[in-house]
């Protein structure tokens, strides 16, 4: 495993991903996320670790990153104007 992208999610979105109902995670196209995600965009073997909220000993899940691309934010769970990063999840690893 090469790079691990660590993301903290609210309980709701964590449970949606865990249940398999949510297969894409979105982040607004801002300099912070552009810098953070740039090394994961075209790199094989990258994974994302989701953490369930900020709490002591949180539940975690590990997924393969299938793809990262830019899409319109209107039809995402962010429902925003403008461009967002679309992190497509692959196989669950742990």
Phi and psi in degrees as GROMACS dihedral restraints (atoms count N, CA, C in turn):
[ dihedral_restraints ]
;  ai    aj    ak    al  type     phi  dphi    fc
    3     4     5     6     1   -91.7    20    10
    4     5     6     7     1   -85.7    20    10
    6     7     8     9     1  -101.4    20    10
    7     8     9    10     1   143.6    20    10
    9    10    11    12     1  -120.7    20    10
   10    11    12    13     1   120.6    20    10
   12    13    14    15     1   -90.8    20    10
   13    14    15    16     1   122.3    20    10
   15    16    17    18     1  -105.0    20    10
   16    17    18    19     1   124.7    20    10
   18    19    20    21     1  -130.5    20    10
   19    20    21    22     1   136.4    20    10
   21    22    23    24     1   -99.4    20    10
   22    23    24    25     1   131.9    20    10
   24    25    26    27     1  -121.0    20    10
   25    26    27    28     1   155.8    20    10
   27    28    29    30     1   -69.5    20    10
   28    29    30    31     1   163.2    20    10
   30    31    32    33     1   -54.2    20    10
   31    32    33    34     1   -44.6    20    10
   33    34    35    36     1   -58.2    20    10
   34    35    36    37     1   -53.7    20    10
   36    37    38    39     1   -69.2    20    10
   37    38    39    40     1   -33.0    20    10
   39    40    41    42     1   -60.7    20    10
   40    41    42    43     1   -46.8    20    10
   42    43    44    45     1   -67.0    20    10
   43    44    45    46     1   -34.2    20    10
   45    46    47    48     1   -64.4    20    10
   46    47    48    49     1   -42.5    20    10
   48    49    50    51     1   -68.2    20    10
   49    50    51    52     1   -43.5    20    10
   51    52    53    54     1   -59.2    20    10
   52    53    54    55     1   -38.8    20    10
   54    55    56    57     1   -78.6    20    10
   55    56    57    58     1    -9.7    20    10
   57    58    59    60     1    86.3    20    10
   58    59    60    61     1     6.2    20    10
   60    61    62    63     1   -81.4    20    10
   61    62    63    64     1   -21.7    20    10
   63    64    65    66     1  -119.5    20    10
   64    65    66    67     1   118.9    20    10
   66    67    68    69     1  -116.6    20    10
   67    68    69    70     1     4.4    20    10
   69    70    71    72     1  -133.8    20    10
   70    71    72    73     1   137.8    20    10
   72    73    74    75     1  -113.8    20    10
   73    74    75    76     1   139.8    20    10
   75    76    77    78     1  -119.0    20    10
   76    77    78    79     1   143.9    20    10
   78    79    80    81     1  -137.1    20    10
   79    80    81    82     1   140.2    20    10
   81    82    83    84     1   -62.1    20    10
   82    83    84    85     1   147.2    20    10
   84    85    86    87     1   -79.9    20    10
   85    86    87    88     1    91.4    20    10
   87    88    89    90     1  -132.3    20    10
   88    89    90    91     1   159.1    20    10
   90    91    92    93     1   -52.6    20    10
   91    92    93    94     1   -39.1    20    10
   93    94    95    96     1   -57.4    20    10
   94    95    96    97     1   -50.9    20    10
   96    97    98    99     1   -73.5    20    10
   97    98    99   100     1   -32.7    20    10
   99   100   101   102     1   -60.2    20    10
  100   101   102   103     1   -46.3    20    10
  102   103   104   105     1   -65.2    20    10
  103   104   105   106     1   -42.0    20    10
  105   106   107   108     1   -71.8    20    10
  106   107   108   109     1   -36.0    20    10
  108   109   110   111     1   -92.4    20    10
  109   110   111   112     1   -14.8    20    10
  111   112   113   114     1   -56.9    20    10
  112   113   114   115     1   -35.7    20    10
  114   115   116   117     1   -77.3    20    10
  115   116   117   118     1   -11.1    20    10
  117   118   119   120     1   -98.2    20    10
  118   119   120   121     1   -14.0    20    10
  120   121   122   123     1   -59.5    20    10
  121   122   123   124     1   -44.4    20    10
  123   124   125   126     1  -128.1    20    10
  124   125   126   127     1    31.6    20    10
  126   127   128   129     1  -108.5    20    10
  127   128   129   130     1   124.7    20    10
  129   130   131   132     1   -73.4    20    10
  130   131   132   133     1   147.3    20    10
  132   133   134   135     1    82.9    20    10
  133   134   135   136     1    12.2    20    10
  135   136   137   138     1   -83.8    20    10
  136   137   138   139     1   145.5    20    10
  138   139   140   141     1  -132.1    20    10
  139   140   141   142     1   160.4    20    10
  141   142   143   144     1  -119.8    20    10
  142   143   144   145     1   134.7    20    10
  144   145   146   147     1  -109.2    20    10
  145   146   147   148     1   118.7    20    10
  147   148   149   150     1   -95.3    20    10
  148   149   150   151     1   135.3    20    10
  150   151   152   153     1  -113.2    20    10
  151   152   153   154     1   136.3    20    10
  153   154   155   156     1   -82.9    20    10
  154   155   156   157     1    98.1    20    10
  156   157   158   159     1    57.2    20    10
  157   158   159   160     1  -175.2    20    10
  159   160   161   162     1  -102.4    20    10
  160   161   162   163     1   100.6    20    10
  162   163   164   165     1  -152.4    20    10
  163   164   165   166     1   168.5    20    10
  165   166   167   168     1   -70.5    20    10
  166   167   168   169     1   132.0    20    10
  168   169   170   171     1    51.3    20    10
  169   170   171   172     1    59.4    20    10
  171   172   173   174     1   -72.5    20    10
  172   173   174   175     1   153.5    20    10
  174   175   176   177     1   -69.2    20    10
  175   176   177   178     1   146.2    20    10
  177   178   179   180     1  -135.2    20    10
  178   179   180   181     1   153.0    20    10
  180   181   182   183     1  -136.5    20    10
  181   182   183   184     1   148.9    20    10
  183   184   185   186     1  -122.8    20    10
  184   185   186   187     1   127.9    20    10
  186   187   188   189     1  -128.5    20    10
  187   188   189   190     1   148.7    20    10
  189   190   191   192     1   -70.8    20    10
  190   191   192   193     1   142.2    20    10
  192   193   194   195     1   -91.1    20    10
  193   194   195   196     1   115.5    20    10
  195   196   197   198     1   -77.9    20    10
  196   197   198   199     1   -43.5    20    10
  198   199   200   201     1  -164.8    20    10
  199   200   201   202     1   153.9    20    10
  201   202   203   204     1  -130.5    20    10
  202   203   204   205     1   123.9    20    10
  204   205   206   207     1  -142.1    20    10
  205   206   207   208     1   169.6    20    10
  207   208   209   210     1   -99.2    20    10
  208   209   210   211     1   132.3    20    10
  210   211   212   213     1  -138.5    20    10
  211   212   213   214     1   167.4    20    10
  213   214   215   216     1   -68.5    20    10
  214   215   216   217     1   138.8    20    10
  216   217   218   219     1   -79.8    20    10
  217   218   219   220     1    -8.5    20    10
  219   220   221   222     1   -60.6    20    10
  220   221   222   223     1   -42.5    20    10
  222   223   224   225     1  -102.0    20    10
  223   224   225   226     1    29.4    20    10
  225   226   227   228     1  -111.4    20    10
  226   227   228   229     1   175.1    20    10
  228   229   230   231     1   -71.0    20    10
  229   230   231   232     1   -10.7    20    10
  231   232   233   234     1   -78.3    20    10
  232   233   234   235     1   -27.3    20    10
  234   235   236   237     1    43.9    20    10
  235   236   237   238     1    57.0    20    10
  237   238   239   240     1  -123.7    20    10
  238   239   240   241     1   157.9    20    10
  240   241   242   243     1   -75.7    20    10
  241   242   243   244     1   148.7    20    10
  243   244   245   246     1   100.8    20    10
  244   245   246   247     1  -174.5    20    10
  246   247   248   249     1   -94.4    20    10
  247   248   249   250     1   144.6    20    10
  249   250   251   252     1  -132.6    20    10
  250   251   252   253     1   157.5    20    10
  252   253   254   255     1   -80.8    20    10
  253   254   255   256     1   132.4    20    10
  255   256   257   258     1  -109.7    20    10
  256   257   258   259     1   108.8    20    10
  258   259   260   261     1   -96.9    20    10
  259   260   261   262     1   105.6    20    10
  261   262   263   264     1   -85.7    20    10
  262   263   264   265     1   127.6    20    10
  264   265   266   267     1   -89.4    20    10
  265   266   267   268     1   140.8    20    10
  267   268   269   270     1  -101.4    20    10
  268   269   270   271     1  -138.3    20    10
  270   271   272   273     1   -69.5    20    10
  271   272   273   274     1   142.6    20    10
  273   274   275   276     1   -77.7    20    10
  274   275   276   277     1   130.5    20    10
  276   277   278   279     1  -101.6    20    10
  277   278   279   280     1   -28.2    20    10
